[in-house]
Amino acid sequence: MNNIDEVLEDARHFPEMGGKVVEKLWGKEFIICRAPHAAKIMVMDPDTQVSLHWHKDKSETFILIEGELVVETIDTKTGETIPVNLYSKFSSITLQPNTPHTFYCPEGQIGPTVFIEASTEDRDDDSYRIFPSQGKEDLDNRGSNSR
């Protein structure tokens, strides 16, 4: 059993400790706290993608623990998509409010990507989705060149 398997095994007790586990199309969020600051452990399945979205108030930092993660932001002045590859343990990126973004595991990755999201307050009414999340089947149906 590797370290991530041990974390996921322990996570089955997470709700008993006051946390919350949220199933997503792309994997799971282990919500540790949401206010006044937020902390989540994110476990992202290969061949999935988080919705393209932005936050009016929230700034967030993603810190890679295991696997690889591509974070794409959109420059709202030029419309340019800017990919940032996180591939070494503890590499990170911080996104400011009003930054459209999505993230996904690189194609061909085996096993989940695990990262921490540390942010300002996490509110349900502060996520503005442009395109929905994509599960593995959604991306398979769209073809490999349509991230």
MOCOR-V900613 format. One record per pair of residues at least 24 apart in sequence whose ideal C-beta (glycine too) atoms are under 8 Angstrom apart, sorted by the first residue. I is the first residue (numbers start at 1). GAP is how many residues later the second one is. D is the distance in whole Angstrom. If there is no record, write none. Layout:
BEGIN
i=I gap=GAP d=D
i=I gap=GAP d=D
END
This chain:
BEGIN
i=3 gap=63 d=7
i=4 gap=39 d=8
i=4 gap=61 d=8
i=4 gap=62 d=5
i=4 gap=107 d=8
i=4 gap=108 d=7
i=4 gap=110 d=6
i=7 gap=34 d=8
i=7 gap=107 d=7
i=8 gap=35 d=7
i=11 gap=30 d=8
i=24 gap=26 d=8
i=24 gap=109 d=6
i=25 gap=107 d=8
i=25 gap=108 d=4
i=25 gap=109 d=7
i=25 gap=110 d=4
i=25 gap=113 d=7
i=26 gap=24 d=6
i=26 gap=78 d=8
i=26 gap=107 d=5
i=26 gap=108 d=7
i=26 gap=109 d=7
i=27 gap=85 d=6
i=31 gap=91 d=8
i=34 gap=87 d=7
i=34 gap=88 d=4
i=34 gap=89 d=8
i=35 gap=86 d=5
i=35 gap=87 d=7
i=35 gap=88 d=8
i=36 gap=84 d=8
i=36 gap=85 d=6
i=37 gap=81 d=7
i=37 gap=82 d=7
i=37 gap=83 d=6
i=37 gap=84 d=7
i=38 gap=79 d=7
i=38 gap=80 d=7
i=38 gap=81 d=5
i=38 gap=82 d=7
i=38 gap=83 d=6
i=38 gap=84 d=4
i=39 gap=77 d=7
i=39 gap=78 d=7
i=39 gap=79 d=6
i=39 gap=80 d=8
i=40 gap=76 d=7
i=40 gap=77 d=4
i=40 gap=82 d=8
i=41 gap=24 d=8
i=41 gap=73 d=7
i=41 gap=74 d=8
i=41 gap=75 d=6
i=42 gap=71 d=8
i=42 gap=72 d=7
i=42 gap=73 d=5
i=42 gap=74 d=7
i=42 gap=75 d=6
i=43 gap=69 d=5
i=43 gap=70 d=8
i=43 gap=71 d=5
i=44 gap=25 d=7
i=44 gap=59 d=8
i=44 gap=60 d=8
i=44 gap=61 d=6
i=44 gap=68 d=6
i=44 gap=69 d=4
i=44 gap=70 d=8
i=44 gap=71 d=7
i=45 gap=60 d=7
i=45 gap=67 d=6
i=45 gap=91 d=7
i=46 gap=59 d=5
i=46 gap=63 d=5
i=46 gap=64 d=7
i=46 gap=65 d=7
i=46 gap=66 d=7
i=46 gap=67 d=8
i=46 gap=90 d=8
i=47 gap=58 d=7
i=47 gap=60 d=7
i=47 gap=89 d=4
i=47 gap=92 d=6
i=47 gap=93 d=7
i=48 gap=56 d=7
i=48 gap=57 d=7
i=48 gap=85 d=7
i=48 gap=86 d=6
i=48 gap=87 d=6
i=48 gap=88 d=6
i=48 gap=91 d=7
i=49 gap=53 d=6
i=49 gap=54 d=7
i=49 gap=55 d=4
i=49 gap=84 d=7
i=49 gap=85 d=4
i=49 gap=90 d=7
i=49 gap=98 d=6
i=50 gap=52 d=5
i=50 gap=53 d=5
i=50 gap=54 d=7
i=50 gap=83 d=5
i=51 gap=51 d=7
i=51 gap=78 d=5
i=51 gap=79 d=7
i=51 gap=80 d=6
i=51 gap=81 d=5
i=51 gap=82 d=4
i=52 gap=48 d=6
i=52 gap=49 d=7
i=52 gap=50 d=4
i=52 gap=77 d=7
i=52 gap=78 d=4
i=52 gap=79 d=4
i=53 gap=47 d=7
i=53 gap=48 d=7
i=53 gap=49 d=7
i=53 gap=74 d=5
i=53 gap=75 d=6
i=53 gap=76 d=5
i=53 gap=77 d=6
i=54 gap=43 d=8
i=54 gap=44 d=6
i=54 gap=45 d=6
i=54 gap=46 d=5
i=54 gap=47 d=7
i=54 gap=73 d=8
i=54 gap=74 d=5
i=54 gap=76 d=7
i=55 gap=42 d=6
i=55 gap=43 d=8
i=55 gap=44 d=8
i=55 gap=71 d=5
i=55 gap=72 d=6
i=55 gap=73 d=7
i=56 gap=41 d=6
i=56 gap=42 d=7
i=56 gap=70 d=6
i=56 gap=72 d=7
i=57 gap=40 d=6
i=57 gap=63 d=7
i=57 gap=64 d=7
i=57 gap=66 d=7
i=57 gap=69 d=5
i=58 gap=39 d=6
i=58 gap=61 d=5
i=58 gap=62 d=5
i=58 gap=63 d=7
i=58 gap=64 d=7
i=58 gap=65 d=7
i=58 gap=68 d=5
i=59 gap=35 d=7
i=59 gap=36 d=6
i=59 gap=37 d=5
i=59 gap=38 d=6
i=59 gap=60 d=6
i=59 gap=61 d=5
i=60 gap=34 d=7
i=60 gap=35 d=5
i=60 gap=57 d=6
i=60 gap=58 d=7
i=60 gap=59 d=4
i=60 gap=60 d=8
i=61 gap=31 d=6
i=61 gap=32 d=7
i=61 gap=33 d=4
i=61 gap=34 d=8
i=61 gap=56 d=7
i=61 gap=57 d=5
i=61 gap=58 d=7
i=62 gap=24 d=7
i=62 gap=30 d=6
i=62 gap=31 d=6
i=62 gap=33 d=8
i=62 gap=41 d=7
i=62 gap=53 d=5
i=62 gap=54 d=7
i=62 gap=55 d=6
i=63 gap=27 d=6
i=63 gap=28 d=8
i=63 gap=29 d=5
i=63 gap=52 d=6
i=63 gap=53 d=4
i=63 gap=55 d=7
i=64 gap=24 d=7
i=64 gap=25 d=6
i=64 gap=26 d=7
i=64 gap=27 d=5
i=64 gap=28 d=7
i=64 gap=49 d=7
i=64 gap=50 d=8
i=64 gap=51 d=5
i=65 gap=24 d=7
i=65 gap=25 d=8
i=65 gap=49 d=4
i=65 gap=50 d=6
i=65 gap=51 d=6
i=66 gap=46 d=8
i=66 gap=47 d=7
i=66 gap=48 d=4
i=67 gap=38 d=6
i=67 gap=42 d=6
i=67 gap=44 d=6
i=67 gap=45 d=6
i=67 gap=46 d=3
i=67 gap=47 d=6
i=67 gap=48 d=8
i=68 gap=37 d=6
i=68 gap=38 d=5
i=68 gap=41 d=6
i=68 gap=45 d=6
i=69 gap=34 d=6
i=69 gap=35 d=8
i=69 gap=36 d=7
i=69 gap=44 d=5
i=69 gap=46 d=6
i=70 gap=33 d=6
i=70 gap=34 d=6
i=70 gap=35 d=7
i=70 gap=36 d=6
i=71 gap=24 d=8
i=71 gap=30 d=6
i=71 gap=31 d=8
i=71 gap=32 d=5
i=72 gap=29 d=6
i=72 gap=30 d=5
i=72 gap=31 d=7
i=73 gap=26 d=5
i=73 gap=27 d=7
i=73 gap=28 d=5
i=74 gap=25 d=8
i=74 gap=26 d=4
i=74 gap=27 d=7
i=76 gap=24 d=7
i=86 gap=29 d=7
i=100 gap=30 d=6
i=102 gap=29 d=8
i=104 gap=43 d=6
i=107 gap=37 d=6
END
